Amino acid sequence: MGFMDKLKTKFTQNKETKKVSEKYKEGMKKSRNTFSGKINDLIARYRKVDEDFFEELEEVLITADVGVMTVMDLIDELKMEVKRQNIKDTSEVKNVISEKLVEIYHGDDDEEIKTLNIQEEGLSVILVVGVNGVGKTTSIGKLANQLKQQGKKVVLAAGDTFRAGAIEQLEVWGERAGVDVIKHSAGSDPAAVVFDGIKAAKSRNADVLICDTAGRLQNKVNLMNELSKVKRVIEREIPGAPHEVLLVLDATTGQNALNQAKTFSEATDVTGIVLTKLDGTAKGGIVLAIRNELNIPVKYVGLGEKVDDLQQFDANAFVYGLFADMLEEEVEEE
Amino acid sequence: MAFEGLADRLQSTMKKITGKGKVSEQDVKEMTREVRLALLEADVNFKVVKDLIKRIKERAVGQEVMESLTPGQQVIKVVKEELTNLMGGEQSKIAVSDRPPTIIMMVGLQGAGKTTTTGKLANHLRKKHNRSPLLVACDVYRPAAINQLETLGQQLSMPVFSMGTEANPVDIATKAIEKAKEEHNDYVIIDTAGRLHVDTDLMDELQQIKENVKPDEIFLVVDAMTGQDAVNVAESFNEQLDITGVVLTKLDGDTRGGAALSIKAVTDKSIKFAGMGEKLDQLEPFHPERMASRILGMGDVLSLIEKAQANVDEKQAKELEEKMRTMSFTFDDFLEQMGQVRNMGPLDELINMIPGVNKMKGLKNAQIDEKQLSQVEAIIQSMTKKERQEPGIINASRKKRIAKGSGTTVSQVNRLLKQFNEMKKMMKQMTNMQKGKKGKGFNLPFM
């Protein structure tokens, strides 16, 4: 169990990383309860690795919103692995399960954290998209705050001109973070707001411009076209921009999250995902599915309501958060 | 949509069985597996699926299916019946208190759509029940939430009660009731802040509001896209507040909406309304049977037919069919058709309700620009009566005049004429096809 061992040492012995992992552990308490807790429970109840065992394992994974396809693949792989290693006892299968899960979460990628693509010189533009009610504006507020603290000059563009109160909401966040908000009146053309945002950000020598957009369901073709237009305006004004297109996903969303990721990618070439509301209710299984089926990196996760609860996604810390109980149990056993 | 509907899934399983003459228990097992996967992909909760599958299996292994000539369809029928049963009857009634105002409390997770639904519900109460509601802004946490409700209030010209973000939500709610009594509002809709069902402090706050204002209805607002967790959310809100009904939002998306089934199964509270769009009049009564079809990926034919029926005069439709057959369809008829179809609502919405649309390449992302339709209308309206009857007579100078009159270009006029001719050809083919098939497939006048 090489990889998990490495994780364990890393997160229990190194002080710096321990702090990060604590945050994940805390934020994902409930995720963990449903995930590793259930797997542990399953292993305790079954002695033999048989069909029933696999069926229940399937259940645990599906209940965590891991995509149905992903789960089916995973179970098939596990069955093969169990056969190959000739595992009969459930306690032995545990390692195989966590290794396989980690493999998917982790991918072939060695890079642990996918940082935002912020240019050293000149203006970087971040476009934020997503369906209604996932937490786009809130995430932007938190992100602006963090970038400001890193010493960047940030400007926000209030591109959600549709929803009642959306501009005001962004303004409140702008005040809290102490950054400028470029806005038009409600109902105006979002592309025009973004255009003005770029002009303002340039003239104010800003480092980062974050563009908010109205939430839209991905099957509304005209609204998706509007989004493509916003992106085209950015492309035209600044070569190489937008440097990031962040898709905000609600972690409580089910299989539809895959549709969202797919369609928004088609319209705007999404470069990263912000997974919100991962604290408390969600299980984050959808991260697995998105990784497995779409291969878009998760860049940020929302682990709570506080400003610094928006964390850079650290695949290792996330995996550790999920399996913390399992790992610690093993430490005790040793 | 990423996944095929149940009907498609079963079809492939059925292929293996057809020709066998008899359906074995193994076959049924395979079919129920497909059903199970389809339900799980639709986000129906795992436990709910398990129970359902058990019941479906029992019925399927019984005579009902085994002896049927079309076991695949029979299975779908059984599944659909079970789903519809589980979701219960239609229930869009709202309580009326004998001592007004009637108080409705909106609760739910962040981003479910509570505030928007509050506005929609107020609009519904006024339009359908002739009531005058007071909206109450109790979300003091999310930035600009009060502002959002106030804007909605302005759009609807309805009063909104708020006390800023410093006040205690319990006080706001209590004072709002007094205000409603003074102003003779017969309904009070309280918009509360979104919260996680595991957040004990905020859940306590809701309980306090409940105790203080004694609401007649507590509606849980749930995002139709919610995954497996919908069960836990609904269960704990119900346990702590004893909700009286559910409003399912964002159903105009392409989610299957299995959450609906899960919620009904664990709380046994009926889903009363469905949010079908961003506009304030897009709140509709919830139809369990249609939801069952949708979860199974069978399209929302019923809604479509109903819409067509409500907007299309049957006599006109018959006349039209006759015209289609005899090829005497003119631009006048075309204009009339367009008017009827547009009365039914946004076209892309209609197209998505047709079963199998996901499989038709051209239609899947059919994008219908309403602006273009207006242009077409303008072009036709710029034609003389004779031109509309006999498009053949439209020559170059007539085209120029039509383009000028409609503010379009000659090439746009040309395009429409070409499309019209193609449509006529297609209609002929379609009517022939239908004759051959003995009226199979459905017969919507505008197709």
Interface residues (C-beta under 8 A of the other chain):
Chain A: K30 E59 I62 T63 A64 D65 V68 V131 N132 G133 V134 G135 T138 G141 F162 R163 A164 G165 A166 I167 E168 Q169 E171 V172 W173 R176 A186 L217 Q218 N219 K220 V221 N222 N225 D250 T252 T253 G254 Q255 N256 A257 L258 N259 K262 K277 D279 G280 T281 A282 K283 I286
Chain B: M1 A2 F3 L37 L40 E41 A42 D43 N45 F46 K50 L109 Q110 G111 A112 G113 T115 T116 G119 R142 P143 A144 A145 I146 N147 Q148 L149 E150 T151 L152 Q155 L196 H197 V198 D199 D223 M225 T226 G227 Q228 D229 A230 N232 V233 K250 D252 G253 D254 T255 R256 G258 A259 E278 D348 N352 N365 A366 Q367 D369
